[in-house]
Amino acid sequence: MPAQPQLWQGHYDKLFLGGRWAAPASGRHFEVVSPSTEEVLARVAEGVESDVDAAVTAARHAFDHGRWPRLPLEERIAVLRKLSAALAEHETDIAQLVSAEMGCPITLSTKMQAIGPRLLLDAFLDLAPDYPWQDTRRSATGNALVTREPAGVVAAIVPWNAPLLITMIKLAPALLAGCTMVLKPSPETPLDAYLLGHLLSEIGLPDGVVNIVPAEREVSEYLVRHRGVDKVSFTGSTAAGRRIGALCGQDLRRCTLELGGKSAAVLLDDADLDAAIAAVRAVSLRNTGQVCSNKTRVVVARSRRDELHDRLVELIGSMPVGDPFDPATEVGPLASAAQRTRVEGYLADGKASGASLLIGGGRPDGLERGWYVSPTVFADVDPGAKIAQEEIFGPVLTVHTFDTEDEAVAIANNSDYGLNGSVFSADPEHALAVARQIRTGTVEVNGNPVGFTAPIGGFKNSGIGREAGPEGFDAYVELKSYGLPRS
């Protein structure tokens, strides 16, 4: 068995407040437990309401009186270029931390959890100089200087499945816009946030610009409702997003919500199954199914049904399940015992629904410790069935057949979610025409990703607002117009 890593040892008994590691207000702590061994990795300080007050006060002071919002854009870019270099230097540490705390297979963790945040930061750094921070508009009715100014203090609440990557999709545009931030990492995966705090102090980020407070749900709600917060950016479940949206609505507080998904991969009758299967491997089962944009519903032409079933069984059989620190592992444990219990509930429901179980459906042999579930494929699934409608967040796929393309589009759109999707066809133009009919924020044609310079986000219950791309700055600015003299 591969050796477990030496975790970065930070100030886990402290909180990152006002640019320094400070003792928390209480002696409460979280236990961060390894999903693969069920052993305690670290004990981390748990923030309480008075810690949130301290964090918001520090961020508020840094925004209202500090130099960060008043620096020229070029100087903010220069500071965050240092963060990019520091992330590159610590890629191995980051990959090991995230694999340890949430079970992501190390090969994927290196690419998605460690290299991904740096590439995302670099994309924002490259986009920032060309963003329309201000422009002058002249007309017969008046002249105006229109500016995009920092929104203020941001509460960023991130989930456990890709913690540093999702942190960066919020932190980079917010800081480049001149905002300050209180970051609330998930109790399941706070360790990477501690390393981030260490890096931010090393690069010379002014005190109070970023503050880090791990906390449970009730304290998170206190942060969302805090009078010192101007903007909330949340990524997580749709249920939690509804609650946060309601709280923000009461106070007319700006919010961005990136929520769940139940995305469909549509395989037209001329689809290249080699390409489709490769995409299923990469973006349907990645991170043990714990990615909101995973394509977990496979919608296939009836003429290709049996062939696809055989290929999926072959695919699952070729994907090693096991220790996340083994470079050969493609499917690791689920992130928590609660998450495994949730997924196993859906497995039971799928078996009871009358769907055909092609492979999986239980726990893998030989892995008595750790929160493992076997990759599972249900076929001949009613598009309205619970396993086809609700986000499972585990390595579970459902397969649906269609006779006409209109039916394929209807199945893909038969969801309360609208986050992602894909269409496969030998004719890319035809695939794009079908993709235009699918009501989701992103559709990948023949498995091609959109990259970090395009906006992502959802229709329907998948959220409000967009992240990434130049549009990613929009969430962290307020438009302001100045009337100018006629001349």
Buried (B, 14 or more C-beta within 10 A) or exposed (E): EEEBBEBBEBBBBBBBBBBBBBEBBEEEBBEBBBBBBEEEBBEBBBBBBEBBBBBBBBBBBBBEEBEBBEBEBEEBBBBBBBBBEBBEEBBEBBBBBBBBBBBBBBBBBBBBBBBBBBBBBBBBBEBBEEBEBEEEEEEEEEBBEBBBBBBBBBBBBBBBBBBBBBBBBBBBBBBBBBBBBBBBBBBBBBBBBBBBBBBBBEBEBBBBBBBBBBBBEEBBBBBBBBEBBBBBBBBBBBEBBEBBBEBBEEEEBBBBBBBBBBBBBBBBBBBBBEBBBEBBBBBBBBBBBBBBBBBBBBBBBEEBBEEBBEBBBEBBEEBBBBBBBBEEBBBBBBBBBEBBEBBBEBBEBBBEBEBEBBBBBEBBEEBEEBBBBBBBBBBBBBBEBBBBBBBBBBBBBBBBBBEEBEBBBBBBBBBEBBBBBBBBBEEBEBBBEBBEBBBBBBBBBBBEEBEBBBBBBBBBBBBBBBBBBBBBBBBBBBEEEEEEEEE
